[in-house]
Amino acid sequence: MLTTALQYAEKAEKLCVLPDVYLRLQEMMDDEQSTLADIAGIIALDPALTSKLLKVANSALFNFPREIGTISKALAVLGINEVRNLINTYGVTSAFATIDTSIIDMDRFWEVSVDCALLCKYLAQKKNIKNAKGLFVSGLLHNIGELVVMQTDPKKAQYCQDYDKNETPWQRQQDVFGFTYADCSAELLNLWQLPQSIISPIEQYHQAYSEDKDEAISLLYICTRLALLNSHPGMYSKKSFVGQHIMDDLGITFDDLDEAVNFCNIEGMSILSALSLKA
């Protein structure tokens, strides 16, 4: 019987296979002797990955004035850290591509996840948030623990979807499993050896009210809640739900939140399409 977030993650690691090209790229990017040309050569061997990277590179995420037409140009313009983030996104989302859609609405799942990622991206840039380079990926992957649990314990996971205004999703998850989906997400990403800059905000954002929290952690706290509000209008009060104290610490206003939501509502579908996350 599975009882901890780590045990669920360990089972998912066996069920969800990372693409071979992702594993090769991960190894290559960790090798200081590898060049951008080496990395571009491996990416070019996978047409699906090449297409996704170019679509995202030419999207509103980066807003470059000229079209980026080759992987070599994308690497040169975006830089290795941004490309690494996009490759991590590709690897993890591909591992869940074959999940049973009869037990979870994957369109809904990825819409909320992309909303969170775009909110993170917009507000991190607007407010010059420190240590936020991997925050788009943190926002996108913060809730993959739901997919982990759904594969192993679908009845309990479906019960956790049936929350209401008197209870947050993570409160119900904690009551049912003894951990949140974010805990499970972090455990799986640790097993897959993603960068700590991506994992750490996911591990800690539910405790963002603690003292001395990193700005990236606090921003993910805000954006996960704002994405939930955007997908369930009227279920919760924005003023009480998002966290005024944390907003004040980051210098974020409610007007900033409205602008961020408008941005993700406009760009969300194109990013879902670029990442091939829309059915």
C-alpha positions in Angstrom: 0.0 0.0 0.0 1.3 3.4 -1.0 1.3 5.9 1.9 3.8 8.7 1.1 4.4 11.2 -1.7 7.8 9.5 -2.5 6.2 6.1 -2.8 3.7 7.4 -5.3 6.5 9.2 -7.2 8.6 6.0 -7.3 5.7 4.1 -8.8 5.1 6.8 -11.4 8.8 6.8 -12.3 8.3 3.2 -13.4 5.1 3.9 -15.3 6.0 7.1 -17.0 9.0 6.9 -19.3 11.1 9.9 -20.2 11.9 10.2 -23.9 15.3 8.9 -25.0 16.2 12.2 -26.6 15.4 14.1 -23.4 17.7 11.8 -21.4 20.5 12.3 -24.0 20.1 16.0 -23.9 20.0 16.1 -20.1 23.3 14.2 -20.0 24.8 16.4 -22.7 23.8 19.7 -21.0 25.4 18.5 -17.8 28.7 17.9 -19.6 30.8 21.1 -19.6 32.6 19.8 -22.7 29.4 19.9 -24.8 28.9 22.8 -27.2 25.8 24.5 -28.4 26.3 22.8 -31.8 26.4 19.4 -30.1 23.1 20.2 -28.3 21.5 21.5 -31.5 22.6 18.4 -33.4 20.8 16.1 -30.9 17.6 18.3 -30.9 17.5 18.2 -34.7 17.3 14.4 -34.6 13.8 14.7 -33.1 11.3 16.5 -35.3 8.7 16.7 -32.6 11.1 18.4 -30.1 12.4 20.7 -32.8 8.9 21.8 -33.8 7.9 22.4 -30.1 11.1 24.4 -29.3 10.7 26.6 -32.4 7.0 27.2 -31.7 7.6 28.3 -28.2 10.7 30.4 -29.1 8.5 32.3 -31.5 5.6 32.7 -29.0 4.6 35.5 -26.7 6.8 34.0 -24.0 9.8 35.7 -25.6 8.4 38.2 -28.1 11.4 38.4 -30.3 10.9 40.9 -33.2 12.2 38.4 -35.9 11.3 34.8 -36.5 13.6 32.2 -35.1 13.9 29.6 -37.8 16.5 27.1 -36.6 17.5 25.4 -33.4 20.9 26.9 -33.6 19.4 30.4 -33.7 17.1 29.5 -30.8 20.0 28.3 -28.7 22.0 31.5 -29.6 19.1 33.9 -28.9 17.4 32.2 -25.9 20.5 31.0 -24.2 21.2 27.6 -22.8 19.3 28.1 -19.5 16.0 28.9 -21.3 16.5 26.1 -23.7 17.2 23.7 -20.8 13.9 24.8 -19.2 12.0 24.1 -22.5 13.7 20.7 -22.8 12.7 19.9 -19.2 9.1 20.9 -20.1 9.2 18.6 -23.1 10.6 15.7 -21.2 8.1 15.7 -18.3 5.0 16.5 -20.4 5.9 13.8 -22.9 6.2 11.2 -20.1 2.5 11.8 -19.3 1.3 11.9 -22.9 -0.4 8.5 -22.7 -2.3 8.9 -19.5 -5.8 7.6 -19.5 -8.0 10.5 -20.4 -11.2 8.7 -19.2 -10.1 9.3 -15.6 -9.0 13.0 -15.9 -9.8 15.9 -18.1 -6.3 16.5 -19.5 -7.4 19.7 -21.3 -8.5 21.2 -18.0 -5.4 20.0 -16.3 -3.0 21.6 -18.8 -5.0 24.8 -19.1 -4.7 25.5 -15.4 -1.0 24.5 -15.5 -0.2 26.7 -18.4 -2.2 29.6 -16.8 0.0 29.2 -13.7 3.2 29.1 -15.8 2.2 32.2 -17.8 1.2 34.1 -14.6 4.6 33.3 -13.1 6.4 34.4 -16.3 4.4 37.7 -16.5 4.7 38.7 -12.9 8.3 37.6 -12.5 9.3 39.9 -15.4 7.1 42.8 -14.3 8.4 42.8 -10.8 12.0 41.6 -11.4 11.6 38.6 -9.1 14.9 37.1 -8.0 15.8 33.5 -8.8 12.9 33.2 -11.2 14.6 31.7 -14.2 12.9 28.3 -13.9 9.6 29.6 -12.5 7.7 29.1 -15.8 8.5 25.4 -15.6 7.7 25.3 -11.9 4.3 26.8 -12.6 3.7 24.3 -15.5 4.7 21.2 -13.5 3.6 22.2 -10.0 0.6 19.9 -10.1 1.8 16.8 -12.0 1.5 15.0 -8.7 -2.2 14.8 -9.6 -1.4 12.8 -12.7 0.9 10.6 -10.6 -1.8 9.9 -8.1 -4.6 9.6 -10.7 -2.7 6.7 -12.4 -2.4 4.7 -9.1 -5.4 5.7 -7.0 -8.0 7.2 -9.4 -11.0 7.0 -7.1 -9.3 9.0 -4.3 -7.9 11.4 -6.9 -11.3 12.0 -8.4 -12.7 12.6 -4.9 -10.0 15.2 -4.5 -11.3 17.0 -7.6 -14.7 17.5 -5.9 -13.7 20.5 -3.7 -15.9 23.6 -3.1 -15.6 27.1 -1.8 -15.3 25.8 1.8 -12.2 23.8 1.1 -9.1 24.3 -1.1 -7.9 21.4 -3.3 -4.7 21.0 -1.3 -6.6 20.9 2.0 -8.6 17.9 0.6 -5.4 16.3 -0.8 -3.7 16.6 2.6 -6.8 15.1 4.3 -7.1 12.2 1.9 -3.4 11.3 1.3 -1.5 13.0 4.0 0.4 15.0 1.4 -0.4 17.5 -1.4 0.0 16.9 -5.1 2.8 19.5 -5.0 4.7 17.2 -2.6 4.3 14.4 -5.0 5.3 16.6 -8.0 8.5 17.6 -6.2 9.4 14.0 -5.3 9.0 12.9 -8.9 11.0 15.8 -10.3 13.7 15.0 -7.8 13.8 11.4 -9.0 14.1 12.7 -12.6 16.9 15.0 -11.5 15.4 18.3 -12.7 17.2 21.4 -11.4 16.6 22.5 -7.9 15.6 26.0 -9.2 12.5 24.3 -10.6 11.8 21.9 -7.8 12.4 24.1 -4.7 9.5 26.5 -5.3 7.2 23.5 -5.8 8.4 21.9 -2.6 7.9 25.0 -0.6 5.2 27.3 -2.0 2.4 26.0 0.3 4.5 27.3 3.2 5.1 30.7 1.6 3.9 32.5 4.7 7.0 31.3 6.6 9.7 33.9 7.2 12.6 34.4 4.8 11.0 32.6 1.9 12.6 33.1 -1.5 10.7 35.5 -3.8 10.2 32.8 -6.4 8.5 30.6 -3.8 6.2 33.4 -2.8 5.3 34.2 -6.4 4.4 30.6 -7.1 2.1 30.7 -4.1 0.3 33.6 -5.6 0.2 32.2 -9.1 -1.1 28.8 -8.2 -4.0 30.4 -6.4 -4.6 32.9 -9.2 -4.7 30.2 -11.8 -7.3 28.3 -9.7 -9.4 31.5 -9.4 -9.2 31.9 -13.2 -10.4 28.4 -13.8 -13.2 28.6 -11.1 -14.5 32.2 -11.2 -16.5 33.1 -8.2 -15.5 30.1 -6.1 -13.1 32.0 -3.9 -12.6 35.6 -2.9 -9.5 36.9 -4.6 -8.6 39.3 -1.7 -8.7 36.5 0.9 -7.4 33.7 -1.3 -4.3 35.1 -3.0 -2.5 36.4 0.1 -2.4 40.2 0.6 0.7 40.0 2.9 2.7 38.0 0.3 1.6 40.4 -2.5 2.8 43.3 -0.4 6.1 41.7 0.2 6.6 41.4 -3.6 5.2 44.8 -4.4 2.3 43.2 -6.4 -1.1 45.0 -6.6 -4.5 43.6 -7.6 -4.2 45.6 -10.8 -1.0 43.6 -11.5 -2.9 40.4 -11.0 -5.7 41.5 -13.4 -3.0 42.4 -16.0 -1.4 39.0 -15.5 -4.7 37.1 -15.9 -5.5 39.1 -19.0 -2.1 38.1 -20.5 -2.6 34.4 -19.8 -6.1 34.4 -21.1 -4.9 35.9 -24.4 -1.8 33.8 -24.8 -2.8 30.6 -23.1 -4.2 28.8 -26.1 -1.2 29.5 -28.3 1.2 28.2 -25.6 -0.9 25.0 -25.2 -0.7 24.5 -28.9 3.0 25.2 -29.0 3.6 22.7 -26.3 1.2 20.2 -27.9 -0.8 20.0 -24.7 -4.2 20.6 -26.3 -6.3 17.7 -27.5 
